[in-house]
Amino acid sequence: MEGILAIWQRDLTKFFRDKARLFGSFTMPILFLLIFGGGMSGTMESMMSAGLGEEAGDFNYVEFVFPGIVAMTLLMTSVFSALSIIEDKDFGYMKEILVSPISRVSIAVGKMAGAATVATIQGVILFLLIPLLGLSYDFTALLQVIPFMFLFACALSGLGLLFASVIRSTQGFQMTVQILVMPMIFLSGALFPVNNMPAWMDVIVKVNPVTYGVDVMKKIMIDVDTLSPAVVEAMGLNITVFGRQVTILEEILFILGFAAVLVLLATISFRRANA
């Protein structure tokens, strides 16, 4: 346990000391909010009104996309935080950890917890934009979504951890992760509905873990019960797998299982690295 806390604390300390990283990490989310929130909100709301008429109600596209932007921040921060593992390899710090009495599971969990904590902090800071955007989420809902944000970030950081444990160069890691991250964002429903995709693309949407993380966050933050069934259908807030609608509990269990599998794979990778 002490090893996990030491690794977690080190990653957290590095984050708060790196001011450029602290402020630079908000550039992409704010840019996406400006483009998709400000630029596309009028178009999306007009399309909803034209297609659904009175059933669209007071649909607010920015309210729909904001949880997706937060999820995108969790994804990018969690995965790219694993870059520190490659840097630690270059400076010899990782070798010292691997030859220490700390178990490989503790190393994986400590790195995962550190990256997830940093990502969750950044996601929570984005909540400060809510009043500036004219949004009104229930305060209780925001408190309820934070623990899931941490779980979701753990799963995503495990993905970055796995890649960083097998890739030797920072350039290779960045290229691989960028190729992986962008489709995961755009095929998750974070920025626009993904319920009318071609069959082959729908398969990718359904196996994408970010899809379920985004869906849980939207269902917690947005009062889905107040929306008409037509809006819920149009916005893709009723994910179905094999013709059956997936519940929030099932989505959370899927993310939990995904995180556990990645910890196991990362642990095996660390053991091979020290073999």
N, C-alpha and C positions, 0 to 999 in steps of 0.2 A: 504493500500500500504506500509506503514511503517513497518508493521508486516512482510510482504513478504520480504522486503529488509533486515530486521534484521536477519531473519532465513537464507536467502541466503548468507549474509555476514558471518555469523557464520560458515556455512558449508565450505565456501571458505577458511576462516582463518584456520580452523582445518586441511584442506587438505595441505596447504602450510607449516604449522608448523610440520606436520608429514613427516619427510624426508624419513623414511623407506617406508611408503606407496607411496610417490612420485616416488621413484626410483624402488621399488618393483613391481609397477603396469605395468612396461614395460617388465618384465621378460617373461610373457606368450606370448605377441605379438612377441617379438624378437625370442623366441623359435619356434613359429609357422612359422615365416618367414624363419628360418634356415631349419626347417624340410620340409615344403611344398614348400617354395621358392627355397632353395638351393638343397634339396634332391630330389624333385619330378619334378623340372622344366625340366630337360633333358628328363625324361620319358614322361611327358605330351606333350612336344614339338615334340618329336619323333613320338608319337601316332598321333598327329595332322597332321604331315607331311605325315605319312604313310596312314592315312585315307582320307585326303583331297588333298594331292599332292600339286600342285602349288597354289591352293586356300588358303592354310594355310598362305601363305605369310611370313612375319617376325613375326609370332605369338610369343609373349613373355608371358610365363605363370606367371612370377613374376609380370608383369604389371597387369595381370588379378586378381591375388590373393591379391595384396596389398590393394585395397579398402576393400576387405573382412576382412583383418586383422585389418584395422582401425575400421570397423563396429563391429568386435568382441571386440575390446577394449572399444568401446562405450557401448556395451551390458554389459560386465562384470563390468565395473566401475559404470555404472548407477544403475544396479540392486544391486550390493554389497554395494553401498553407503547408501542404505536404512538400512543397519545394524546399523547405528548410531542411528536410531529411537529406537531400542531395548536397546541400551546402554543408551540412554537418559531416557528411562523408568526406567532402573535399578538405575540410579543416581537421579531420581526424576525431571529431567529437563522437560521431556515431560508432567508430571502432572502439572507443573507450567504453561506451555504454554496452556494446555487444559482448565485451570480454568481462564485464562486471557481473556480480551475482544477481543482478536484476533479471527476472524472467522475461522471455520474449513477449509473453502476453502482456506483462506490465508495460513494456516499451510501447507496444501497439496501442494499448488502452490509454496510456499517458499522452501520446502524440494525438490520438483521436480526440480525447477530452480537451486538450489544449486548443486544437483547431476549432472544435465545436463551440467552445466557450467564446473564442474570439469572434466567430461567425454570428453567434447569438447576440453578442453585445452590439455588433454592427447592425443586425436586424432590428434590435430594440431601439437603437438610436434613430433609425428611419421613422419610427413612430412619431418622432417630433415633427415630421412633415405633415402629419394628418390634419392639424388645424389650419396649416398654411394652404393645403389643397382643398379646404372646405369640406372635408369628409367628416363623418360622424359614426365612428365605431363604438360599440358598447365597451366601457372600460373593463368590465368583467371578462368580456370576450378576449380582449388584448392580454389580460393576465393569464387566461386559460391557454392561449396559443403559445406562450413562451416556452413551457416545458416541451411541447411538441417540436418547437423550433430547434431546441437543443438536441432532441432525439434525431430529428431529420438531419441536422448538421453533423451528428456523429456518424450516421450512415454515409453521408457524402464525403466526410473527411476520411472514412475508411477506404473509399474508392481511390482518393488521391494518395493515401498511404500505400495502397497496394501497388500503384504505378510507380511511386517514388522508390519503393523497395527493390524494384527490378530494373529501373532506368538509371543509367549512370551519369548522364549529362543534363544540365539545366535546360539546354536548348531542346534536347529530345523530349524532356518532360513537358515543357511549355507547348511544343508543337502537338504532342499526343493529346494533352489535356484540352487544348483549344479545339482540336478536331472532334473531341468527345463532348465537350461542354455545350457548344452552340446548338447542335441538334437536340440535346437533352432539354435546353431551354425552350426552343421553338416548338418542340413536339411534346410539350407538357401541359399546355393550356394556361401557361403563366401569363401570356400576353394576349392571346385570342383563343376562342373556342377551337377544340380539335375533335369535334364530334361528327364531322362530315368529311373525313379524310378518305383517300383511296384505301382499299382493303389492305394492301401491303404496308402502307404507312400507318394504318390503324393498329397493326400488330406491333410496330415499334412503339407507338403511343402507349399501348397496354403493358409492355414489358419495361417501359421507362419508369424507374422508381420516383423520378421527380414529378411525374404525373400525379401520383397518389399523395405525395407531400403537398403539392400545390392545391389539390382538391380538398385535403383536410384543412389547410389553412384558410381557404376561401369559405368553407362551410362553417368554420368556427368564427371567423371575423365578420362575415356577412350574415345577416339574419335571413337565411334561405327560406325559412317558413313564411316570411312575409312576401316573398316573390311569387308571381303566378307560375303555374306549371309550364306555361309556354316559355317564359323567360328562363326558367331553370333548364329546360330542354335546349333552348337556343344558345345558352352560355356554356353548355356542356358540364353542368353541375350534377349530372346523374350518370356517372361512369358505370358501364356494364361490361362484364366479362362473361363470355359464353351465354349471353342473353340474360344474365342476372345482375341486378344493380348491386354494386359494392357498397358496404356500409363503412362508416368512419372507423369503427373498431377493427374491421378487417384490413383497412388501409394502414392503420397504426401497427397492427401485428405484422404486416408485410414489411414495413420500414424497419421494425425491430429485428425481424429475421434477416433482412438484408444487411443490417449493421453487424449482426452476430457472424454471418458468413464471411464478411469482409475482414473482421478482426481475426478470424481463424486463418484466412488466406494470407493476411499480412504477417501473422505470427509464423506461419510455415515459411514464408519468404525470408523473414529475418533469421530464422534458424539455418536456412540454406546459405545465407550470406555469411554466417559465422562458421559454416562447416569447413 
